[in-house]
Amino acid sequence: MAGADRIIIAIAQNDARLLIPEAANWDLIPSAKGIPAPPVASLGTEAVTFENVKKLPPQISTRVGELPGFIVVVPLWAHAHLRGVIIMSRKRASFTSHVLKMLTTAGRQLALAVENSRLLADLQDSYRKLMDTQEDLIRAERLAALGQLSATMAHEIRNPLATIFSAISQIRKQKNPATASTLLDIAEEEASRLNSMVAELLKFARPRKPLLEEGALLDSVRAAVEGICASRDIGGNVVEVDPASEAVTCLFDSDLISRALDILIDNALSALENNEAGKVMIKVRRHEPGAVLEIMDNGVGIPGELMSKIYEPFFSTKPTGTGLGLPTVKRIAEDHRGSMEIESHSGTGSVVRLFLQTRQRQFSA
C-alpha cells in the first residue's frame, strides 16, 4: 500500500521494552537483538516520515543500519500500549500525507490484531493450566479417597470375616444337620457380600477410561433403562423415561452411562420402600453447553444431616450396601468432563443430575 522497498515489522514479546523483528526484508545490524521500545513510543501514535536513516532517533538508527531513501515509522498502539512498530523505506519519493494517514490507520488495525492474538494465546495458556489443575485436583481427590478406602476396607472386611469364622467354628461343634445348614447359609451370604464389596472396590479403584463418542443420549438411555428393568423384572409403571425428554446429541460412553443409571435406579428403588405410588422418572434435556440426565424419585429422600456424607466411600444407609455407588457415579460424570449434583429432602424424594457436554471444550487459534 505504501510502495515501500524495504520493511521491518517488530513486535513486543515478553519484554515490552524490546521489539523483536517478526517479518522483514531489511535486516538489523548483527549485534542488535531488536528495536528499543522507548524511542519508538516517543514518536507518538501516528506514522512519522524521515528523510533518511540518519534522521531517525539514534537508538533506532544504530540498530537498522545504513539504507538509502525515505523512511517512515509506524508505531503500533493498542489500548495505550505499544505492541510493535513498522519501519519502511523507499528510494524514489517521500511518503505523502495521504499515505501516512493510511499507514496510521493500518497500524492501529494491525496493533489490535496483535493484541487479540496475544489475548487468545494467554487464554489458551490459562485454559491449559486450568485443565491441568483440574486433572491434578481430581487425581488428588482420588488418591485421598483410595487412602481412606485402605483404612475403611480393613474394618468393613473384618466384620463379615468374623461372622464367617464364627459360623465355621459353630459348624464344627454342631451335630444337627439343620443348624449346620443354617450356619453355612450365613457364611455363604457373608462371603457373597465380601465378593460384591471387593468387585465394587476394584471397579472404583481401577475405572475404565471412557470412550467418548458423539451420539443420541436419549436413545442410549432408553435402551439402558429397558435392559435394567428387564434384568430386575421391574414394570414400566415404576421406572419410566419421561416422554417430554429432548433428543440431544452429546459425547458419552454408553456403557458407563448405563452403569451409572443402574446404580442410580437401584438407589431410587430402595428409596421407594413400600410406597405403592412410588415412581422413578428419567429425563433427558438440553442444558448449555450440553445435556443433563435427571433421575427423579418420590421416595423417602435423604436427611439433610447425611447429604455431606453421600460421596464418602463405604458410607451407605442400606443394610447390605457397599457405599461405592454414588462415588462411582460421580467419577463417571467427572470422567465425561461433566459434573453431578443431588437435590433431596427427607420425605419428598430425590433428583440426581448428571451434566454432560455436547462437544469437547477447546480453543483453537
Secondary structure, 3 states (H helix, E strand, C coil): CCCCCEEEEEEECCCCCEEEEEEECCCCCCCCCCEEHHHHHCCCCCCEEECCHHHCCHHHHHHHCCCCCEEEEEEEEECCEEEEEEEEEECCCCCCHHHHHHHHHHHHHHHHHHHHHHHHHHHHHHHHHHHHHHHHHHHHHHHHHHHHHHHHHHHHHHHHHHHHHHHHHHHHHCCCHHHHHHHHHHHHHHHHHHHHHHHHHHHHHCCCCCCCEEEEHHHHHHHHHHHHHHHHCCCCCCEEECCCCCCCEEEECHHHHHHHHHHHHHHHHHHHCCCCCCCEEEEEEEECCEEEEEEEECCCCCCHHHHHHCCCCCCCCCCCCCCCHHHHHHHHHHHCCCEEEEEEECCCEEEEEEEEECCCCCCCC
